[in-house]
Amino acid sequence: MMKKLLVVAGVIGAVALVAKKVKASNDERALWHEATTAPDLR
């Protein structure tokens, strides 16, 4: 029983880490896009 809980906790931790990395990557990509596109001066 304890082994199953440790495995589940490990999987949840790995998923949380991957989700955090994906969010950080998306945030950085959005920031670069904003910084490198020409401003709309209309």
HTML snippet that shows the backbone in 3Dmol.js (N, CA, C, O; Angstrom):
<script src="https://3Dmol.org/build/3Dmol-min.js"></script>
<div id="view" style="width:600px;height:400px;position:relative"></div>
<script>
const pdb = `
ATOM      1  N   MET A   1       0.831  -1.198   0.000  1.00  0.00           N
ATOM      2  CA  MET A   1       0.000   0.000   0.000  1.00  0.00           C
ATOM      3  C   MET A   1       0.871   1.256   0.000  1.00  0.00           C
ATOM      4  O   MET A   1       0.636   2.186  -0.772  1.00  0.00           O
ATOM      5  N   MET A   2       1.885   1.274   0.879  1.00  0.00           N
ATOM      6  CA  MET A   2       2.753   2.443   0.968  1.00  0.00           C
ATOM      7  C   MET A   2       3.534   2.641  -0.322  1.00  0.00           C
ATOM      8  O   MET A   2       3.791   3.774  -0.728  1.00  0.00           O
ATOM      9  N   LYS A   3       3.912   1.538  -0.967  1.00  0.00           N
ATOM     10  CA  LYS A   3       4.665   1.623  -2.219  1.00  0.00           C
ATOM     11  C   LYS A   3       3.818   2.283  -3.304  1.00  0.00           C
ATOM     12  O   LYS A   3       4.321   3.097  -4.078  1.00  0.00           O
ATOM     13  N   LYS A   4       2.538   1.933  -3.360  1.00  0.00           N
ATOM     14  CA  LYS A   4       1.632   2.530  -4.346  1.00  0.00           C
ATOM     15  C   LYS A   4       1.487   4.028  -4.120  1.00  0.00           C
ATOM     16  O   LYS A   4       1.469   4.806  -5.073  1.00  0.00           O
ATOM     17  N   LEU A   5       1.382   4.432  -2.853  1.00  0.00           N
ATOM     18  CA  LEU A   5       1.273   5.856  -2.535  1.00  0.00           C
ATOM     19  C   LEU A   5       2.522   6.612  -2.955  1.00  0.00           C
ATOM     20  O   LEU A   5       2.427   7.728  -3.466  1.00  0.00           O
ATOM     21  N   LEU A   6       3.686   6.023  -2.747  1.00  0.00           N
ATOM     22  CA  LEU A   6       4.934   6.666  -3.161  1.00  0.00           C
ATOM     23  C   LEU A   6       5.007   6.797  -4.678  1.00  0.00           C
ATOM     24  O   LEU A   6       5.462   7.820  -5.190  1.00  0.00           O
ATOM     25  N   VAL A   7       4.566   5.778  -5.394  1.00  0.00           N
ATOM     26  CA  VAL A   7       4.563   5.829  -6.856  1.00  0.00           C
ATOM     27  C   VAL A   7       3.609   6.912  -7.337  1.00  0.00           C
ATOM     28  O   VAL A   7       3.955   7.691  -8.226  1.00  0.00           O
ATOM     29  N   VAL A   8       2.419   6.970  -6.763  1.00  0.00           N
ATOM     30  CA  VAL A   8       1.437   7.983  -7.150  1.00  0.00           C
ATOM     31  C   VAL A   8       1.979   9.383  -6.836  1.00  0.00           C
ATOM     32  O   VAL A   8       1.832  10.298  -7.646  1.00  0.00           O
ATOM     33  N   ALA A   9       2.595   9.550  -5.685  1.00  0.00           N
ATOM     34  CA  ALA A   9       3.161  10.846  -5.319  1.00  0.00           C
ATOM     35  C   ALA A   9       4.283  11.233  -6.287  1.00  0.00           C
ATOM     36  O   ALA A   9       4.405  12.398  -6.665  1.00  0.00           O
ATOM     37  N   GLY A  10       5.084  10.273  -6.678  1.00  0.00           N
ATOM     38  CA  GLY A  10       6.155  10.536  -7.639  1.00  0.00           C
ATOM     39  C   GLY A  10       5.608  10.947  -8.985  1.00  0.00           C
ATOM     40  O   GLY A  10       6.122  11.879  -9.604  1.00  0.00           O
ATOM     41  N   VAL A  11       4.569  10.266  -9.455  1.00  0.00           N
ATOM     42  CA  VAL A  11       3.953  10.603 -10.738  1.00  0.00           C
ATOM     43  C   VAL A  11       3.339  11.998 -10.678  1.00  0.00           C
ATOM     44  O   VAL A  11       3.502  12.787 -11.608  1.00  0.00           O
ATOM     45  N   ILE A  12       2.644  12.302  -9.602  1.00  0.00           N
ATOM     46  CA  ILE A  12       2.034  13.632  -9.457  1.00  0.00           C
ATOM     47  C   ILE A  12       3.118  14.707  -9.422  1.00  0.00           C
ATOM     48  O   ILE A  12       2.954  15.766 -10.026  1.00  0.00           O
ATOM     49  N   GLY A  13       4.208  14.450  -8.730  1.00  0.00           N
ATOM     50  CA  GLY A  13       5.317  15.392  -8.687  1.00  0.00           C
ATOM     51  C   GLY A  13       5.926  15.612 -10.067  1.00  0.00           C
ATOM     52  O   GLY A  13       6.235  16.746 -10.433  1.00  0.00           O
ATOM     53  N   ALA A  14       6.100  14.549 -10.829  1.00  0.00           N
ATOM     54  CA  ALA A  14       6.663  14.662 -12.175  1.00  0.00           C
ATOM     55  C   ALA A  14       5.731  15.450 -13.086  1.00  0.00           C
ATOM     56  O   ALA A  14       6.185  16.289 -13.863  1.00  0.00           O
ATOM     57  N   VAL A  15       4.441  15.186 -12.994  1.00  0.00           N
ATOM     58  CA  VAL A  15       3.470  15.918 -13.813  1.00  0.00           C
ATOM     59  C   VAL A  15       3.477  17.401 -13.448  1.00  0.00           C
ATOM     60  O   VAL A  15       3.417  18.256 -14.332  1.00  0.00           O
ATOM     61  N   ALA A  16       3.548  17.706 -12.174  1.00  0.00           N
ATOM     62  CA  ALA A  16       3.578  19.101 -11.742  1.00  0.00           C
ATOM     63  C   ALA A  16       4.840  19.796 -12.259  1.00  0.00           C
ATOM     64  O   ALA A  16       4.780  20.950 -12.683  1.00  0.00           O
ATOM     65  N   LEU A  17       5.971  19.109 -12.226  1.00  0.00           N
ATOM     66  CA  LEU A  17       7.226  19.683 -12.720  1.00  0.00           C
ATOM     67  C   LEU A  17       7.151  19.945 -14.217  1.00  0.00           C
ATOM     68  O   LEU A  17       7.578  21.003 -14.680  1.00  0.00           O
ATOM     69  N   VAL A  18       6.617  19.003 -14.976  1.00  0.00           N
ATOM     70  CA  VAL A  18       6.483  19.178 -16.422  1.00  0.00           C
ATOM     71  C   VAL A  18       5.535  20.326 -16.724  1.00  0.00           C
ATOM     72  O   VAL A  18       5.814  21.136 -17.608  1.00  0.00           O
ATOM     73  N   ALA A  19       4.424  20.414 -16.012  1.00  0.00           N
ATOM     74  CA  ALA A  19       3.458  21.494 -16.236  1.00  0.00           C
ATOM     75  C   ALA A  19       4.105  22.851 -15.935  1.00  0.00           C
ATOM     76  O   ALA A  19       3.864  23.821 -16.653  1.00  0.00           O
ATOM     77  N   LYS A  20       4.909  22.924 -14.898  1.00  0.00           N
ATOM     78  CA  LYS A  20       5.594  24.170 -14.553  1.00  0.00           C
ATOM     79  C   LYS A  20       6.577  24.565 -15.652  1.00  0.00           C
ATOM     80  O   LYS A  20       6.665  25.738 -16.013  1.00  0.00           O
ATOM     81  N   LYS A  21       7.319  23.585 -16.187  1.00  0.00           N
ATOM     82  CA  LYS A  21       8.276  23.868 -17.262  1.00  0.00           C
ATOM     83  C   LYS A  21       7.552  24.338 -18.521  1.00  0.00           C
ATOM     84  O   LYS A  21       8.012  25.269 -19.182  1.00  0.00           O
ATOM     85  N   VAL A  22       6.429  23.711 -18.860  1.00  0.00           N
ATOM     86  CA  VAL A  22       5.672  24.095 -20.048  1.00  0.00           C
ATOM     87  C   VAL A  22       5.135  25.507 -19.892  1.00  0.00           C
ATOM     88  O   VAL A  22       5.198  26.301 -20.830  1.00  0.00           O
ATOM     89  N   LYS A  23       4.608  25.827 -18.719  1.00  0.00           N
ATOM     90  CA  LYS A  23       4.088  27.174 -18.490  1.00  0.00           C
ATOM     91  C   LYS A  23       5.202  28.208 -18.582  1.00  0.00           C
ATOM     92  O   LYS A  23       5.014  29.268 -19.179  1.00  0.00           O
ATOM     93  N   ALA A  24       6.347  27.916 -18.002  1.00  0.00           N
ATOM     94  CA  ALA A  24       7.474  28.840 -18.066  1.00  0.00           C
ATOM     95  C   ALA A  24       7.925  29.034 -19.510  1.00  0.00           C
ATOM     96  O   ALA A  24       8.252  30.150 -19.914  1.00  0.00           O
ATOM     97  N   SER A  25       7.945  27.967 -20.279  1.00  0.00           N
ATOM     98  CA  SER A  25       8.342  28.060 -21.681  1.00  0.00           C
ATOM     99  C   SER A  25       7.353  28.906 -22.467  1.00  0.00           C
ATOM    100  O   SER A  25       7.752  29.743 -23.277  1.00  0.00           O
ATOM    101  N   ASN A  26       6.078  28.695 -22.232  1.00  0.00           N
ATOM    102  CA  ASN A  26       5.050  29.483 -22.932  1.00  0.00           C
ATOM    103  C   ASN A  26       5.125  30.957 -22.537  1.00  0.00           C
ATOM    104  O   ASN A  26       4.978  31.835 -23.387  1.00  0.00           O
ATOM    105  N   ASP A  27       5.352  31.228 -21.262  1.00  0.00           N
ATOM    106  CA  ASP A  27       5.468  32.614 -20.799  1.00  0.00           C
ATOM    107  C   ASP A  27       6.675  33.298 -21.438  1.00  0.00           C
ATOM    108  O   ASP A  27       6.590  34.451 -21.861  1.00  0.00           O
ATOM    109  N   GLU A  28       7.793  32.584 -21.506  1.00  0.00           N
ATOM    110  CA  GLU A  28       8.996  33.161 -22.102  1.00  0.00           C
ATOM    111  C   GLU A  28       8.798  33.407 -23.603  1.00  0.00           C
ATOM    112  O   GLU A  28       9.230  34.432 -24.131  1.00  0.00           O
ATOM    113  N   ARG A  29       8.145  32.467 -24.279  1.00  0.00           N
ATOM    114  CA  ARG A  29       7.879  32.639 -25.709  1.00  0.00           C
ATOM    115  C   ARG A  29       6.977  33.846 -25.947  1.00  0.00           C
ATOM    116  O   ARG A  29       7.203  34.608 -26.887  1.00  0.00           O
ATOM    117  N   ALA A  30       5.967  34.028 -25.116  1.00  0.00           N
ATOM    118  CA  ALA A  30       5.068  35.177 -25.253  1.00  0.00           C
ATOM    119  C   ALA A  30       5.819  36.479 -24.995  1.00  0.00           C
ATOM    120  O   ALA A  30       5.584  37.475 -25.679  1.00  0.00           O
ATOM    121  N   LEU A  31       6.709  36.479 -24.026  1.00  0.00           N
ATOM    122  CA  LEU A  31       7.496  37.668 -23.725  1.00  0.00           C
ATOM    123  C   LEU A  31       8.409  38.025 -24.896  1.00  0.00           C
ATOM    124  O   LEU A  31       8.501  39.192 -25.277  1.00  0.00           O
ATOM    125  N   TRP A  32       9.082  37.030 -25.465  1.00  0.00           N
ATOM    126  CA  TRP A  32       9.947  37.287 -26.615  1.00  0.00           C
ATOM    127  C   TRP A  32       9.141  37.777 -27.805  1.00  0.00           C
ATOM    128  O   TRP A  32       9.582  38.665 -28.534  1.00  0.00           O
ATOM    129  N   HIS A  33       7.974  37.208 -28.004  1.00  0.00           N
ATOM    130  CA  HIS A  33       7.120  37.639 -29.113  1.00  0.00           C
ATOM    131  C   HIS A  33       6.740  39.105 -28.942  1.00  0.00           C
ATOM    132  O   HIS A  33       6.788  39.881 -29.896  1.00  0.00           O
ATOM    133  N   GLU A  34       6.368  39.473 -27.737  1.00  0.00           N
ATOM    134  CA  GLU A  34       5.990  40.853 -27.464  1.00  0.00           C
ATOM    135  C   GLU A  34       7.183  41.791 -27.642  1.00  0.00           C
ATOM    136  O   GLU A  34       7.035  42.902 -28.151  1.00  0.00           O
ATOM    137  N   ALA A  35       8.356  41.341 -27.224  1.00  0.00           N
ATOM    138  CA  ALA A  35       9.546  42.188 -27.292  1.00  0.00           C
ATOM    139  C   ALA A  35      10.073  42.352 -28.712  1.00  0.00           C
ATOM    140  O   ALA A  35      10.718  43.355 -29.018  1.00  0.00           O
ATOM    141  N   THR A  36       9.809  41.389 -29.576  1.00  0.00           N
ATOM    142  CA  THR A  36      10.420  41.421 -30.907  1.00  0.00           C
ATOM    143  C   THR A  36       9.452  41.818 -32.009  1.00  0.00           C
ATOM    144  O   THR A  36       9.879  41.971 -33.154  1.00  0.00           O
ATOM    145  N   THR A  37       8.182  41.990 -31.720  1.00  0.00           N
ATOM    146  CA  THR A  37       7.257  42.435 -32.753  1.00  0.00           C
ATOM    147  C   THR A  37       7.190  43.951 -32.764  1.00  0.00           C
ATOM    148  O   THR A  37       7.342  44.604 -31.731  1.00  0.00           O
ATOM    149  N   ALA A  38       6.962  44.496 -33.940  1.00  0.00           N
ATOM    150  CA  ALA A  38       6.903  45.951 -34.073  1.00  0.00           C
ATOM    151  C   ALA A  38       5.641  46.466 -33.370  1.00  0.00           C
ATOM    152  O   ALA A  38       4.591  45.826 -33.424  1.00  0.00           O
ATOM    153  N   PRO A  39       5.749  47.597 -32.726  1.00  0.00           N
ATOM    154  CA  PRO A  39       4.578  48.158 -32.065  1.00  0.00           C
ATOM    155  C   PRO A  39       3.559  48.653 -33.093  1.00  0.00           C
ATOM    156  O   PRO A  39       3.921  49.095 -34.183  1.00  0.00           O
ATOM    157  N   ASP A  40       2.324  48.575 -32.736  1.00  0.00           N
ATOM    158  CA  ASP A  40       1.243  49.052 -33.607  1.00  0.00           C
ATOM    159  C   ASP A  40       1.025  50.538 -33.316  1.00  0.00           C
ATOM    160  O   ASP A  40       0.426  50.896 -32.301  1.00  0.00           O
ATOM    161  N   LEU A  41       1.508  51.389 -34.203  1.00  0.00           N
ATOM    162  CA  LEU A  41       1.481  52.840 -33.949  1.00  0.00           C
ATOM    163  C   LEU A  41       0.333  53.550 -34.642  1.00  0.00           C
ATOM    164  O   LEU A  41       0.418  54.746 -34.920  1.00  0.00           O
ATOM    165  N   ARG A  42      -0.735  52.828 -34.922  1.00  0.00           N
ATOM    166  CA  ARG A  42      -1.889  53.458 -35.582  1.00  0.00           C
ATOM    167  C   ARG A  42      -2.627  54.376 -34.659  1.00  0.00           C
ATOM    168  O   ARG A  42      -3.621  54.983 -35.058  1.00  0.00           O
TER     169      ARG A  42
END
`;
const viewer = $3Dmol.createViewer("view");
viewer.addModel(pdb, "pdb");
viewer.setStyle({}, {cartoon: {color: "spectrum"}});
viewer.zoomTo();
viewer.render();
</script>
